[in-house]
Amino acid sequence: MTLRSRKEDLLALPEAYRVFHDRISPPIPPSRIFCDSFRTLAFGTDASFYRLVPKIVVKVNTREEVAHLLRTADSLHIPVTFRAAGTSLSGQAVTDSVLVVLAGGWGDCTIHGNGEKISLEPGVIGGEANARLAPYRRKIGPDPASINHCMIGGIAANNASGMCCGTAQNSYRTVESMKIIFHEGTVLDTADLASRRSFLLSHAEMIRAIEEIRDEIAGDSALRQRIRDKFRIKNTTGYSINAFVDFSDPIDILLRLMVGSEGTLGFIAEVTYRTVEEHAHNASALILFPDIGNACRATTKLKTGPVSAVELMDRASLRSVEGKEGMPDYLKTLEDSATGLLVETRAGDADSLARQVEEILGLLPEIPTVFPAAFTDQKAECEKLWNVRKGLFPAVGAARKIGTTVVIEDVVFPIETLADATVELEG
């Protein structure tokens, strides 16, 4: 069965959208432009709980199509939202205007040198990029939980991070360059000197505005420190305004502002990342503490050690997965105040890994634990421990009351106040 947008569907749109529909085809064929209620609802649904139905859905195959679409939308003052895989839990890929969906033709991947850099089009799945880099023992820095499903365009535009990358290996820190399509169809290649020079001339007003913000922040020591403090901890919501503190060149600033911009500044047609080492050896431990205060104090100490990830799970979290297939039996025996820390350390060789485990355990002798802390380097056992963490969201979601939804957002505290803040948050 072939679904087609009916003439009545088009006539039901506001006039500006009807004009937009007519002007984008050609070059975009009608078979990739939808305004019927069935497909606009389907494509307008992402992994979040938000519900907005786009008026028009357009599947784009090429940069030229994107540039033409954006020029047309700009001339008609029509908002546009981009969608890659739609795995976001926070509603970045929903709209009640025009939804632009990546179709085929966005999967180019180029590895540079010995894997030190990788250039990716926005339709490449994160896990596929890492699979390409695996022979070089490298990977991209961002490691969102949905990495085997989400696409590079969403990872960069939404500043998706993950459990291990922290602030040191996220998109902001590891981006090398981008090819960006702006609202009037201009393409900027930040790696190309001629493109940068041309953009400085053609977008003088935008460049001047960026420089004015940069200079205002530079002249306000309190604001400058406030920005540094906000981005010293994990802060993935909205524009990466720390670019105004970290860089002086306006195009270098603009490049980093694209990270977390959620499509509001332009379309990321390609991103080049500096890759990070994929360690061959790792070990994990689920360390259980009698209460959340002790777990948070342990987290503060662990930050000084060679850890790649520390995930805190309170008793409610642990209870939501206990009894599930593959979960450790001892979870059922824990007291109501018990709290777990899932800790991982990685190294390039077995001897280094053993030394790191010893160093980590040496950080915790003064903090009481429910059981003696112990690491495992067995792959199956490590996967079982991390399955505890990965099972939290579906378990909590399944246990929610009918008619309610799970809202997932980060709450971040400076590490030195984590213990007190977490206790207050739970209370």
C-alpha positions as CSV (number, residue, x, y, z in Angstrom):
1,M,0.0,0.0,0.0
2,T,1.3,3.4,-0.9
3,L,0.4,6.3,1.3
4,R,-0.1,9.7,-0.3
5,S,-0.9,13.1,1.0
6,R,-4.3,14.1,-0.3
7,K,-5.1,17.4,-1.8
8,E,-7.4,18.0,1.1
9,D,-4.4,17.6,3.5
10,L,-2.5,20.3,1.7
11,L,-5.5,22.7,1.5
12,A,-6.0,22.3,5.3
13,L,-2.5,23.9,5.9
14,P,-2.0,27.6,6.7
15,E,-1.3,29.5,3.5
16,A,2.5,30.0,4.2
17,Y,2.9,26.2,4.6
18,R,1.1,25.6,1.3
19,V,3.4,28.0,-0.4
20,F,6.4,26.3,1.3
21,H,5.1,22.9,0.2
22,D,4.9,24.0,-3.4
23,R,8.3,25.8,-3.5
24,I,10.4,22.9,-2.1
25,S,9.3,20.5,-4.9
26,P,11.4,20.4,-7.0
27,P,14.1,19.7,-6.1
28,I,12.6,17.5,-3.3
29,P,10.2,15.0,-4.9
30,P,6.6,14.9,-3.6
31,S,7.2,11.3,-2.5
32,R,9.3,12.6,0.3
33,I,7.0,15.4,1.5
34,F,4.2,14.4,3.8
35,C,1.3,16.4,5.2
36,D,-1.3,13.7,5.9
37,S,-2.3,13.0,9.5
38,F,-0.9,9.5,9.6
39,R,2.7,10.1,8.6
40,T,3.0,13.5,10.3
41,L,2.0,11.8,13.5
42,A,4.3,8.9,13.0
43,F,7.4,10.9,12.0
44,G,6.6,13.5,14.7
45,T,6.9,11.0,17.5
46,D,10.3,10.6,19.2
47,A,11.5,8.8,22.3
48,S,10.3,11.6,24.7
49,F,6.8,12.0,26.2
50,Y,6.2,15.3,24.3
51,R,3.5,15.3,21.7
52,L,3.7,17.8,18.8
53,V,2.4,17.0,15.4
54,P,4.3,18.6,12.5
55,K,2.3,20.3,9.7
56,I,4.7,19.0,7.1
57,V,7.4,16.3,7.2
58,V,10.2,16.4,4.6
59,K,12.8,13.7,4.1
60,V,16.0,15.1,2.8
61,N,18.8,13.2,1.0
62,T,21.4,15.8,0.1
63,R,23.0,19.0,1.3
64,E,21.6,20.8,-1.7
65,E,18.1,19.8,-0.6
66,V,18.7,21.1,2.9
67,A,20.0,24.4,1.7
68,H,17.0,24.9,-0.7
69,L,14.6,23.9,2.1
70,L,16.1,26.3,4.6
71,R,16.2,29.2,2.2
72,T,12.5,28.6,1.4
73,A,11.5,28.4,5.1
74,D,13.5,31.5,5.9
75,S,11.8,33.5,3.2
76,L,8.4,32.5,4.6
77,H,9.4,32.8,8.3
78,I,8.5,29.1,8.9
79,P,10.3,27.3,11.8
80,V,12.2,24.1,11.0
81,T,13.2,21.3,13.3
82,F,15.7,18.6,12.4
83,R,15.4,14.9,13.3
84,A,18.1,12.2,13.0
85,A,17.2,9.0,14.8
86,G,14.6,10.5,17.2
87,T,16.1,8.8,20.3
88,S,16.0,11.9,22.4
89,L,14.2,11.7,25.8
90,S,13.8,15.4,26.0
91,G,11.8,16.4,23.0
92,Q,14.4,17.9,20.7
93,A,13.0,16.2,17.6
94,V,9.4,17.2,17.8
95,T,7.6,20.3,16.4
96,D,4.3,21.6,15.2
97,S,5.8,23.3,12.2
98,V,8.1,21.6,9.6
99,L,10.1,18.5,10.5
100,V,13.1,17.7,8.4
101,V,14.1,14.0,8.6
102,L,17.3,12.5,7.4
103,A,16.6,10.0,4.7
104,G,19.3,8.0,2.8
105,G,22.6,9.5,1.8
106,W,23.9,10.8,5.1
107,G,26.2,7.9,6.0
108,D,29.6,8.9,4.8
109,C,32.5,8.1,7.2
110,T,36.1,9.0,6.7
111,I,38.9,8.0,9.1
112,H,42.0,10.1,9.1
113,G,45.5,8.9,9.8
114,N,45.6,6.0,12.3
115,G,42.2,6.8,13.6
116,E,43.1,10.0,15.4
117,K,40.3,11.8,13.7
118,I,37.0,10.8,12.0
119,S,34.7,12.8,9.7
120,L,31.0,11.8,9.9
121,E,27.8,12.8,8.2
122,P,24.8,13.3,10.5
123,G,23.1,10.0,9.6
124,V,26.0,7.7,10.9
125,I,24.9,5.8,14.0
126,G,27.3,6.3,16.9
127,G,28.0,2.6,17.4
128,E,28.8,2.2,13.7
129,A,31.4,5.0,14.0
130,N,33.0,3.2,16.9
131,A,32.9,-0.1,14.9
132,R,34.9,1.6,12.1
133,L,37.4,2.9,14.7
134,A,37.8,-0.4,16.5
135,P,40.7,-1.7,14.5
136,Y,42.6,1.4,15.5
137,R,41.6,0.9,19.2
138,R,39.9,4.3,19.1
139,K,36.4,5.6,19.5
140,I,34.4,8.9,19.5
141,G,34.4,10.7,22.9
142,P,30.6,10.9,23.5
143,D,29.1,7.7,24.7
144,P,25.3,8.1,25.2
145,A,23.4,5.1,26.4
146,S,21.6,5.0,23.0
147,I,24.9,5.0,21.0
148,N,23.8,1.9,19.1
149,H,20.7,3.7,17.8
150,C,21.3,7.4,17.9
151,M,23.0,9.3,15.0
152,I,25.9,11.7,14.9
153,G,23.7,14.7,14.0
154,G,21.8,14.3,17.2
155,I,24.8,13.5,19.3
156,A,26.5,16.7,18.3
157,A,23.5,19.0,18.1
158,N,22.1,17.8,21.5
159,N,25.5,17.5,23.2
160,A,24.7,13.9,24.1
161,S,27.4,12.7,26.5
162,G,27.1,9.5,28.5
163,M,28.3,7.6,31.5
164,C,32.1,7.7,30.8
165,C,32.9,10.7,28.6
166,G,32.1,13.3,31.3
167,T,33.2,16.8,30.4
168,A,36.7,15.8,29.1
169,Q,35.6,13.8,26.1
170,N,32.2,15.2,25.1
171,S,31.5,16.7,21.7
172,Y,32.5,20.2,22.8
173,R,36.0,19.0,23.8
174,T,36.6,16.6,20.9
175,V,35.1,18.4,17.9
176,E,37.7,19.4,15.3
177,S,35.5,21.0,12.6
178,M,32.0,21.1,11.1
179,K,30.3,21.7,7.8
180,I,27.2,23.8,8.7
181,I,24.3,24.9,6.5
182,F,22.7,28.1,7.8
183,H,19.2,29.4,7.4
184,E,19.8,31.2,4.1
185,G,21.5,28.2,2.6
186,T,25.2,29.3,3.1
187,V,27.6,26.5,3.8
188,L,30.5,27.0,6.3
189,D,33.4,24.5,6.4
190,T,35.2,25.5,9.6
191,A,38.2,23.4,8.5
192,D,38.7,25.3,5.2
193,L,40.5,28.7,5.4
194,A,38.8,30.0,2.2
195,S,35.3,29.1,3.6
196,R,36.1,30.8,6.9
197,R,37.2,34.0,5.1
198,S,34.2,34.1,2.9
199,F,31.9,33.6,5.9
200,L,33.5,36.4,7.8
201,L,32.5,38.7,4.9
202,S,29.1,37.3,4.0
203,H,27.9,37.1,7.7
204,A,29.6,40.2,9.1
205,E,26.6,41.1,11.3
206,M,26.5,37.6,12.9
207,I,30.3,37.7,13.4
208,R,30.0,41.2,15.0
209,A,27.3,40.0,17.4
210,I,29.5,37.0,18.5
211,E,32.4,39.3,19.0
212,E,30.3,41.7,21.1
213,I,29.1,38.9,23.4
214,R,32.7,37.6,23.7
215,D,34.0,41.1,24.6
216,E,31.1,41.7,27.1
217,I,31.9,38.4,28.9
218,A,35.6,39.2,28.8
219,G,35.0,42.5,30.6
220,D,32.8,40.9,33.3
221,S,35.0,38.8,35.7
222,A,32.0,37.6,37.7
223,L,30.1,36.4,34.6
224,R,33.2,34.8,33.2
225,Q,33.8,32.9,36.4
226,R,30.1,31.9,36.6
227,I,30.4,30.4,33.1
228,R,33.5,28.5,34.0
229,D,31.9,27.1,37.1
230,K,28.7,26.1,35.2
231,F,30.7,24.1,32.6
232,R,33.3,22.7,35.0
233,I,30.6,20.2,35.9
234,K,28.4,18.3,33.5
235,N,26.1,20.9,31.7
236,T,24.6,19.6,28.5
237,T,21.5,21.8,28.3
238,G,21.5,24.5,25.6
239,Y,24.3,26.3,23.9
240,S,27.9,25.7,24.9
241,I,28.4,29.3,25.9
242,N,31.7,28.4,27.5
243,A,33.0,28.9,24.0
244,F,32.9,32.6,24.6
245,V,35.4,32.1,27.5
246,D,37.6,29.3,25.9
247,F,38.0,30.8,22.4
248,S,38.6,34.2,20.8
249,D,38.1,33.6,17.1
250,P,34.4,34.1,16.3
251,I,34.2,31.1,14.0
252,D,35.9,28.9,16.6
253,I,33.2,30.1,19.0
254,L,30.4,29.5,16.5
255,L,31.7,25.9,15.9
256,R,31.4,25.1,19.6
257,L,28.1,26.9,19.9
258,M,26.7,24.4,17.5
259,V,27.3,21.8,20.1
260,G,24.0,21.7,22.1
261,S,22.3,24.2,19.8
262,E,19.6,21.6,19.0
263,G,19.4,22.7,15.4
264,T,18.6,26.4,16.2
265,L,21.7,27.8,14.6
266,G,22.0,25.6,11.6
267,F,22.2,22.1,10.1
268,I,25.3,20.0,10.9
269,A,26.1,18.4,7.5
270,E,29.4,16.9,8.8
271,V,31.4,16.8,12.0
272,T,35.0,15.8,12.4
273,Y,35.9,14.5,15.9
274,R,39.3,13.9,17.5
275,T,38.9,10.4,18.7
276,V,39.9,9.0,22.1
277,E,41.6,5.7,23.1
278,E,39.5,2.6,23.4
279,H,41.3,0.8,26.2
280,A,41.6,-3.0,25.8
281,H,41.2,-3.8,29.4
282,N,38.6,-2.8,32.0
283,A,37.3,-3.8,35.4
284,S,34.1,-3.0,37.2
285,A,32.7,-3.2,40.7
286,L,29.3,-2.6,42.3
287,I,30.3,-1.2,45.7
288,L,27.4,-1.1,48.3
289,F,27.3,1.4,51.1
290,P,25.0,1.6,54.1
291,D,23.6,4.9,53.1
292,I,23.7,7.6,50.4
293,G,25.8,9.9,52.4
294,N,28.7,7.4,52.6
295,A,28.3,6.6,48.9
296,C,28.6,10.3,48.0
297,R,31.7,10.8,50.2
298,A,33.2,7.8,48.4
299,T,32.4,9.4,45.0
300,T,34.3,12.5,46.1
301,K,37.4,10.3,46.8
302,L,37.0,8.2,43.7
303,K,37.1,11.4,41.5
304,T,40.8,11.7,42.4
305,G,41.5,8.1,41.2
306,P,41.9,6.4,37.8
307,V,38.2,5.8,37.3
308,S,36.4,6.1,33.9
309,A,32.8,6.0,35.3
310,V,31.1,6.2,38.7
311,E,27.3,5.7,38.7
312,L,25.3,6.2,41.9
313,M,22.1,4.1,42.5
314,D,20.0,4.6,45.6
315,R,17.9,1.8,47.2
316,A,14.8,2.7,45.1
317,S,16.9,2.3,41.9
318,L,18.3,-1.0,43.0
319,R,14.9,-2.2,44.1
320,S,13.5,-1.5,40.7
321,V,15.8,-4.1,39.1
322,E,16.2,-6.7,41.8
323,G,14.6,-10.0,40.8
324,K,15.0,-9.3,37.1
325,E,16.8,-11.9,35.1
326,G,20.6,-11.6,35.4
327,M,20.5,-9.3,38.4
328,P,22.6,-10.3,41.5
329,D,20.6,-12.1,44.2
330,Y,22.1,-10.0,47.0
331,L,20.2,-7.0,45.9
332,K,17.1,-8.4,47.5
333,T,18.8,-8.5,50.9
334,L,19.8,-4.9,51.2
335,E,18.6,-2.5,53.8
336,D,16.3,0.4,52.8
337,S,19.1,2.9,53.1
338,A,21.6,1.0,51.1
339,T,23.2,2.8,48.1
340,G,25.4,1.4,45.3
341,L,28.3,2.9,43.3
342,L,29.0,1.2,40.0
343,V,32.6,1.9,39.3
344,E,34.6,1.2,36.1
345,T,38.3,1.6,35.4
346,R,40.1,1.1,32.0
347,A,43.7,0.6,31.0
348,G,45.8,-0.3,28.0
349,D,47.2,-3.5,29.5
350,A,46.4,-6.0,32.3
351,D,49.3,-4.9,34.6
352,S,48.2,-1.2,34.5
353,L,44.6,-2.3,35.2
354,A,45.6,-4.2,38.3
355,R,47.5,-1.2,39.6
356,Q,44.6,1.0,39.0
357,V,42.2,-1.3,40.8
358,E,44.6,-1.4,43.8
359,E,44.8,2.4,43.8
360,I,41.0,2.8,43.7
361,L,40.5,0.4,46.6
362,G,43.1,2.3,48.5
363,L,40.9,5.4,48.4
364,L,38.1,3.8,50.4
365,P,39.3,2.1,53.6
366,E,37.8,4.7,55.9
367,I,34.3,4.5,54.3
368,P,32.0,1.7,55.5
369,T,30.6,-0.7,52.9
370,V,27.9,-3.4,53.1
371,F,30.3,-6.0,51.6
372,P,34.0,-5.7,50.9
373,A,34.6,-3.9,47.6
374,A,35.9,-6.2,44.8
375,F,36.5,-5.6,41.1
376,T,36.1,-8.1,38.3
377,D,37.7,-8.0,34.9
378,Q,35.6,-10.8,33.5
379,K,33.6,-9.5,30.5
380,A,30.4,-11.5,31.4
381,E,30.5,-10.3,35.0
382,C,31.1,-6.7,34.0
383,E,28.2,-6.8,31.6
384,K,26.0,-8.2,34.4
385,L,26.9,-5.3,36.7
386,W,26.3,-2.7,34.0
387,N,23.0,-4.3,33.1
388,V,21.9,-3.2,36.6
389,R,22.4,0.4,35.5
390,K,21.0,-0.1,32.0
391,G,17.9,-1.7,33.4
392,L,16.9,1.2,35.6
393,F,15.0,3.4,33.1
394,P,12.8,0.6,31.7
395,A,12.3,-0.8,35.2
396,V,11.2,2.6,36.6
397,G,9.1,3.3,33.5
398,A,7.3,-0.1,33.9
399,A,6.6,0.6,37.6
400,R,5.1,4.1,37.1
401,K,1.4,4.8,37.8
402,I,-1.0,4.7,34.9
403,G,-1.3,8.1,33.3
404,T,2.1,9.3,34.5
405,T,5.4,9.5,32.6
406,V,9.1,9.3,33.4
407,V,11.0,12.6,33.1
408,I,14.7,12.2,32.7
409,E,17.0,15.2,33.2
410,D,20.4,15.7,34.8
411,V,20.7,17.3,38.2
412,V,24.3,18.3,38.7
413,F,26.2,19.4,41.8
414,P,29.8,20.3,42.4
415,I,31.5,17.2,43.7
416,E,32.4,18.7,47.0
417,T,28.7,19.3,47.8
418,L,27.3,16.1,46.3
419,A,26.8,14.2,49.6
420,D,24.8,17.0,51.3
421,A,22.9,17.9,48.2
422,T,21.9,14.3,47.4
423,V,20.6,13.7,51.0
424,E,18.6,16.9,50.8
425,L,17.3,16.0,47.3
426,E,16.0,12.6,48.6
427,G,14.5,14.2,51.7
